[in-house]
Amino acid sequence: MESGGYAVLMVDLMMPDLTGLQVLGELTARNDPTPVIMDPSETE
């Protein structure tokens, strides 16, 4: 994930390899201003 590579990111809260919160943490650590839309829905 490179800084400034996207206009917006849409991530799921629960993804197979990492969580949406981990993505937000990575963006914050890089001071990346990319807006994020997070889908918190869960399926059974």
N, C-alpha and C positions, 0 to 999 in steps of 0.2 A: 504494500500500500504506500504509494508515494504522496507526499504532501501536495495539495492543490490539484490532484489529478481528476477530480470529479466535481460537478456542480452540486450534487446532493448524493447522499448514500441512503439506501433503504436496507435496513438489516432486521433480522428476526431476533427476538430476545434469546431464543434457544436454537442455536445452529449446531451442526454435527461436530465441528472442530473447535469452536470458541463461542462465547456468548456475545450478544450485542453490547453488554456492559464492558466486556474486554475490548471490543472495537472502540467504544467511546473513550476508554482509558488510554488506548494507543494514540488516538487522535489528540487527546488532551496533552499527553506527554510530548507530542510533536508540535504542539501549538498550532494544530491544523484547524482552520476556521470552517471547514466543510460542514454544512448543515446535515443533520442525521434525522431520518424518520425511522422510528423503531416500532415494530409490530410485536406487541406483547401477547398475542393470542396463543392459546394452547389447544392442541387437539387430543382426543382420547384414543 
